[in-house]
Every structure is written in C-alpha cells, then in structure tokens.
Amino acid sequence: MRAWQHAPTLCALLSACAIVPGAHALDLEQAYQAAIANDATFASVRSAYTANLEKLPQARATLLPAVSLTGNRAEASTTRLPGVQYTAETYTLQLVQPLFRWSSWQSYEQAKLQLAVGEAQLAQGRQDLILRVAQAYFDILAAQDNLTFIGAQKEAIREQLESARRNFEIGTATITDTHEAQARYDLAQAQEIQAESDLAVRISALQQITSAPGGDLAKLPPSVNVPAPQPANVGAWSEQAEANSLTVAQASLTREIAMRNIEIAKAGHYPTVDLAANVARTRGLVGQTIVNDFYTTRSVGVQVSVPIFSGMGTTSRVTEAVALSEKARNDLEAARRAAVQNTRVAFQGVHAGLAQVRALEAAQVSSRSALEANKTGYEVGVRINIDVLNAQQQLYSTERDLAKARYDALMSGLRLKAATGILGEDDVSQINRLLR
C-alpha cells in the first residue's frame, strides 16, 4: 500500500474535532431546514415582512368610515338665570366617511407596492440564507479535506523519515535526508494543529446559522461531476437577471413608490370631501337639578375643505418628491447594471471553476505518477529524499485544491442563480443529491 494512502480516516478526525457532544450527521438540505428554523438573521427578515403586512390595512383604514364618541362637561352661565352657574353636558356620536381624499387613495396604492417590496425582501433573505448555509457547509468540507490531506501527508513523511534514518544507519544516505524529512514532518504537525483549529471555527460558523450540533457531514464524492450552467449562454442569464433579479425588482418597486409620493405631495393642493353624520345630546344642570333636559341634534352633510395657502410648503414637498423619484430612477438603472455585472461574474466563475476542476484532475494524475517515479528513483539512488518529499507535497496540495475547486464551482452556480433571482430550495436539493 502506498504511503499516501495511510491517512487517518475522516470520521476519526471529525470525532476528534466535534464541538458539541452527541453530534449527528447532517446533509446540506437538513442544514438549510435547520437554518430556516433557527437563523437569527433570517428570523429578523421574516419579522420585518410580518410587520410590513400591516401597512395595507393601515392605509385602507383611511378610506373607511371613522366613528367616534365624545363627551363634554363644562361650567356655563346663561342670561335666563343671571348669576347662576350651571353645568352643560354634551355627548356627540360622529361618523365621517371620506369621499375624496387623493392622498389617502395614493397611500393605499403605495401600501400595495410596499407589500410587494416586503415579499421581495423576504425572498432575498431566503436566497441569502441558502448562500450562507452552503458556504458554511462547503467551508467545513474543505477544512475536513485539508485536515485529511495533511494527516496523509504527515504519515507519508513519517514513513519517508523512517526510511531516511534506516538508510543513514546502513550508510546509503546522508544525515541531510534525515534532517530534511524531520523538518517536513515537524511542519506537517504544525499545519495539522492549525487545520484542526480551522475546522473547529468552520463548524462553529455553521452552528451559528443552524443551531445544530457539530459533527460529520455528508461529503462530495471525488468522482462527482459538477453540473455546468444551463443555458450555457451568458447573454441569456443576463437577460434573466434584468427580468427576475430581486434587487432589480425592489428598485423598480421603490421607484413606483416614489412616483406615488409625488401624487401624495400634490394632494396638498386638492380639496378633500367627506360625508359627515352627527348625533348630539345636550342637557343643563344647576347642582343636581336639571334645568334643560336632554335634547338631540342630528346632522348629515358633506364637508368640503379647500386649501388656499400653506406657506409654499406643499410646493416644496412636491419638488422634494420629484427629486427623490429621479433618484429612485437612477437607483433602478444602477441595480440593473449591477445585476447584469454580477451575473456575468458568477457565470464566468462557474466556467472558470469547471475548467480549474478539469485541470486539477489532470494534475492529480500527473502528481501521482511523479511521486511514484521519485520514490522509485530514490530507491535506486537517482533521486534524493527532498525530491520525494516535494513530490508528496505537490500531490497533496493538488488533491486539496481539487476538492476546494469543486466546492467553489458549486457555490458559483448558486451565486449565478441568486444573481438572476431564481435560486430556491430545489437548487439545495439538487446539490444535496450529489452528496454521500
């Protein structure tokens, strides 16, 4: 058996690095479901959405009848009873039904747009959660792989160190070979300690999101084929980003809200018309003696209020709203350009990642061959110990980089879908099916 195959098992490494007792295995889909239930950041977004739902009934309330009951008790005097103070009691029931209030109608329509913004923000929060969970999950897998490769490298160096010592004892190698192997072994030990610490940090990062105990995770098999983006045309993805990007959708809705604000500001110039109905009952008392018993006054009519002059405040508010609307228009254009740029970057990231995976797969085969050749050369005396150690390090570095490249390619695919606004739970399931 080759030296590089004598690595400690991954399960043993993970059990040594587990943070929480009673840890259990998780796959990506389970981690995401745990994050949906426990992540504080997403819970904040969800609470904001719940609060945003109340904007619509609040705006609708300004269009519905308002009923109020008021009571008034006051000391008064009358010429009918000179020098006598008496108490006047009045109770009024009033109903006001708005007939025309332009600002209220515009606020109601604006509330519908704000509700749509809240829905887009919730969807954005869900996509961000998918990316955060996937990144934390793959960071753990990469840290596990790094620890495994360092362990395998350390074992191979240990065997090479023992071989160098034996060869030195029988006189077929110099002490330099032993010192070189010992230095590499000590370095591998230091790297292993750092890798264990890094793994613990990565596990903690996922725990922060999911509140799930740390432990073993479902792995990405080395032979898995990372799927390429479909369609394989960056132009199609860019068009989809302009149409479906959640940031663009929010910017578009924000602009429409800004347009409604112009109308709300203009409403300061318009009259308001209300239907008003009143029922009032009044009586007068001197001490406990009723002077005037209750009598009822009823009225039904239309109230019209016409603004004449407001100190130029309304005009100023209109000017402000127009300027903010122009800002929203520019923000929308910036969001569209950013969405297209982010999509192009993510698309190129996927293709570059896939190309890197293919290149590293070829490099892995070459590195293994180079290691075997150097070992054979060392045994027959045409290679020195440092050549074998360098070949071993190159192989393990290539295998570590290959595993990391696969994770990065998968993350780039998720970011590509997030940039176009179509990332969802189905994408989590698709990646989860690749894990074992």
FENCOR-V934464 format. One record per residue. RES is the residue in one letter. SS is DSSP state (H for helix, E for strand, L for the rest). PHI is phi in whole degrees, 0 to 359 (none if undefined). Layout:
RES:SS:PHI
RES:SS:PHI
This chain:
M:L:none
R:L:290
A:H:296
W:H:288
Q:H:267
H:L:267
A:L:290
P:L:299
T:L:295
L:H:296
C:H:297
A:H:295
L:H:296
L:H:293
S:H:296
A:H:286
C:H:258
A:L:299
I:L:267
V:L:253
P:L:298
G:L:72
A:L:296
H:L:229
A:L:288
L:E:229
D:L:252
L:H:295
E:H:294
Q:H:294
A:H:297
Y:H:294
Q:H:296
A:H:295
A:H:292
I:H:303
A:H:277
N:H:237
D:L:291
A:H:290
T:H:296
F:H:291
A:H:298
S:H:295
V:H:297
R:H:295
S:H:293
A:H:298
Y:H:294
T:H:299
A:H:295
N:H:294
L:L:299
E:H:280
K:H:295
L:H:292
P:H:297
Q:H:294
A:H:290
R:H:296
A:H:299
T:L:286
L:L:260
L:L:262
P:L:298
A:E:242
V:E:242
S:E:221
L:E:236
T:E:234
G:E:232
N:E:221
R:E:230
A:E:218
E:E:279
A:E:217
S:E:227
T:E:218
T:L:289
R:L:288
L:E:230
P:E:299
G:E:77
V:E:254
Q:E:271
Y:E:227
T:E:256
A:E:253
E:E:246
T:E:227
Y:E:236
T:E:233
L:E:252
Q:E:233
L:E:236
V:E:234
Q:E:246
P:E:298
L:E:257
F:E:214
R:L:223
W:H:300
S:H:295
S:H:292
W:H:296
Q:H:293
S:H:294
Y:H:295
E:H:294
Q:H:295
A:H:297
K:H:298
L:H:293
Q:H:295
L:H:296
A:H:295
V:H:298
G:H:299
E:H:295
A:H:294
Q:H:294
L:H:295
A:H:297
Q:H:296
G:H:298
R:H:292
Q:H:295
D:H:299
L:H:295
I:H:302
L:H:295
R:H:293
V:H:294
A:H:298
Q:H:296
A:H:296
Y:H:295
F:H:290
D:H:297
I:H:294
L:H:299
A:H:295
A:H:293
Q:H:296
D:H:299
N:H:299
L:H:295
T:H:296
F:H:293
I:H:294
G:H:297
A:H:294
Q:H:295
K:H:298
E:H:296
A:H:294
I:H:294
R:H:299
E:H:295
Q:H:293
L:H:296
E:H:297
S:H:294
A:H:295
R:H:295
R:H:296
N:H:295
F:H:292
E:H:294
I:H:268
G:L:88
T:L:264
A:L:214
T:L:270
I:H:294
T:H:300
D:H:300
T:H:294
H:H:297
E:H:296
A:H:294
Q:H:295
A:H:297
R:H:295
Y:H:293
D:H:297
L:H:296
A:H:297
Q:H:297
A:H:297
Q:H:294
E:H:294
I:H:298
Q:H:296
A:H:295
E:H:296
S:H:296
D:H:296
L:H:297
A:H:299
V:H:295
R:H:296
I:H:297
S:H:298
A:H:296
L:H:290
Q:H:299
Q:H:299
I:H:277
T:H:260
S:L:60
A:L:267
P:L:294
G:L:288
G:L:160
D:L:290
L:E:236
A:L:296
K:L:257
L:E:264
P:L:299
P:L:299
S:L:271
V:L:291
N:L:263
V:L:288
P:L:292
A:L:275
P:L:292
Q:L:236
P:L:286
A:L:272
N:L:226
V:H:295
G:H:296
A:H:295
W:H:294
S:H:294
E:H:297
Q:H:294
A:H:296
E:H:296
A:H:274
N:H:241
S:L:303
L:H:292
T:H:292
V:H:293
A:H:299
Q:H:295
A:H:294
S:H:294
L:H:294
T:H:297
R:H:294
E:H:297
I:H:297
A:H:296
M:H:295
R:H:294
N:H:298
I:H:297
E:H:294
I:H:296
A:H:294
K:H:295
A:H:300
G:H:296
H:H:269
Y:L:263
P:L:286
T:E:241
V:E:231
D:E:230
L:E:269
A:E:236
A:E:230
N:E:229
V:E:231
A:E:234
R:E:236
T:E:226
R:E:210
G:E:238
L:E:226
V:E:244
G:L:66
Q:L:258
T:E:268
I:E:281
V:E:269
N:E:239
D:E:288
F:E:305
Y:E:229
T:E:252
T:E:239
R:E:240
S:E:210
V:E:223
G:E:189
V:E:249
Q:E:256
V:E:238
S:E:240
V:L:244
P:L:289
I:L:248
F:L:210
S:L:235
G:L:68
M:L:68
G:H:294
T:H:296
T:H:300
S:H:295
R:H:295
V:H:295
T:H:300
E:H:297
A:H:296
V:H:296
A:H:296
L:H:292
S:H:294
E:H:295
K:H:299
A:H:297
R:H:295
N:H:292
D:H:297
L:H:296
E:H:297
A:H:296
A:H:295
R:H:297
R:H:295
A:H:295
A:H:297
V:H:295
Q:H:296
N:H:298
T:H:294
R:H:296
V:H:297
A:H:295
F:H:297
Q:H:295
G:H:297
V:H:296
H:H:294
A:H:295
G:H:296
L:H:295
A:H:296
Q:H:295
V:H:300
R:H:297
A:H:294
L:H:289
E:H:298
A:H:293
A:H:294
Q:H:297
V:H:297
S:H:294
S:H:293
R:H:295
S:H:296
A:H:296
L:H:295
E:H:298
A:H:295
N:H:292
K:H:297
T:H:298
G:H:296
Y:H:293
E:H:294
V:H:266
G:L:93
V:L:263
R:L:234
I:L:257
N:H:300
I:H:297
D:H:295
V:H:293
L:H:297
N:H:294
A:H:294
Q:H:297
Q:H:298
Q:H:296
L:H:296
Y:H:290
S:H:296
T:H:294
E:H:294
R:H:296
D:H:294
L:H:295
A:H:298
K:H:297
A:H:296
R:H:296
Y:H:297
D:H:295
A:H:295
L:H:296
M:H:296
S:H:297
G:H:296
L:H:294
R:H:295
L:H:297
K:H:291
A:H:295
A:H:296
T:L:264
G:L:79
I:L:246
L:L:291
G:L:209
E:H:294
D:H:298
D:H:292
V:H:297
S:H:296
Q:H:297
I:H:292
N:H:298
R:L:292
L:L:279
L:E:276
R:L:228
